[in-house]
């Protein structure tokens, strides 16, 4: 995720990229290894493919279970959603006096 995050310095960029990488691994509910579904959905709506063969170890925590995996089940397309910005019926523009904006009325 590092190429998608630029900051004032390398530490800020790395921190932002690290946060975006790990935040989607937070899952609501408790799933034991025996009852682990093939696909989980994170708190933020990202689908995580769970391959049981890639689980290296299981750590029991005070608030849940952490699965240490050797491969991530999240695709880049899931982490970076497509956003469409459309201006179908503009009613005003913020235009500097030195520019001209042409737009279609119909």
Secondary structure, DSSP 8 states (H G I E B T S, - for coil): -GGG---SSHHHHHHHHHHHHHHTT--SS---GGG--SEEE-TTS-EEE--GGGEEEEEEETTEEEEEESS----HHHHS-------TT-------TT--------
